[in-house]
Amino acid sequence: MSLDRKDVERIAHLARLAINEQDIPDYAHNLSAILELVEQMNAVDTTDVVPMAHPLDAHQRLREDEVSEQDQSSLFQSVAPQVEQGLYLVPKVIE
């Protein structure tokens, strides 16, 4: 697919881009090359290709869910300005 000057101007208008008049032929050539590459990729037969979520066959390593620190909530709440029933009380910021 080959783009001409009018196509490039329309694309620039739709994208709200300001382009210089002397750059339009270069844009037309580059965009046409991109569209030709897309056409080549669309021509490839992918019927037997399984879609992948990731190009590498990566597996996430999981660890055991175990406690690694001591419970210090009572220490932290002892220095808090206001605590009620194990919850931190904060001033109202939105009315």
N, C-alpha and C positions, 0 to 999 in steps of 0.2 A: 504494500500500500504506500503510495507516494503522496505526500502532502504538498500543497502549493501555498503561495503567499496568503491567499484568502483564508485557508484552513488555519494557518498559524495565527493570523490576526484574530480569528474567532476564538481559538483556544486561549490566547492571551486575554481576550476580553472576558471569557467565562471564568478564567482564573484570576481576574482582576490584576493582571500584570502589565506593567508598562515596559515595552521593549522598543529598542531603537530600530528605525527603518532599515538601516544598513545591516542589522543582525538577523533580519527575517530569513534570508536565504540559508544562513547557517542553522538556524532553528529548524527550518523545514527539512534540511538534509539530516540533521541529528535525530529529529523525531521520526522521520521516515525510516531511518536505520533501526531505531528501537522497535517500531511497529513490524518491520520485516523480521526481526529476531523473534518477536512474539508469534508471528505467523509460522516461523520454523518450529518453534517449540510446540505450537498447537498441532502441527502436522505429525508429531511423533506419536506412535501407537502406544498407549499406556493402559491397555485393557487388562493386562496381566500384572500390573504393578500395584502392590498393596500400599495404601496410603500410610505414611508414618507421622508420628507426632514429633519425632526427633531423628536426625540423620544417624545418630550413634545409638547402638543398642545399650543404652545406659539404664542401670537399675539403681534405685535410691537405697542407700544403706540405712537401715533403721536400727535404732538402739533400744534397749529395754527402757521402759518408763519407770524409773526408780528415783526416789528422793535422794538428792545429793547435798542438800544443805539443811541446817537445823531450822526449826520454826522459831523465828525471832519476832513474831507479830506483837507479842506483849511488850517487848523491849521498845519496838518502834512506836507503838501506841502510847507508851508511857511518856514520851517526849512530844507527842502531838498536842496541838492547842485544844482540840475538842474531839472526844471519842464517845460514841454511844452504842452499846451492844455490839462492840467489835467493829464498828464502822467509823470511818473518819468523817467528821462534819466540817463542811466548808461554807464560807459565806455565799449567800445568793448573789449571783452576778447578772442574771437576766430577770427582768420583771415581766 
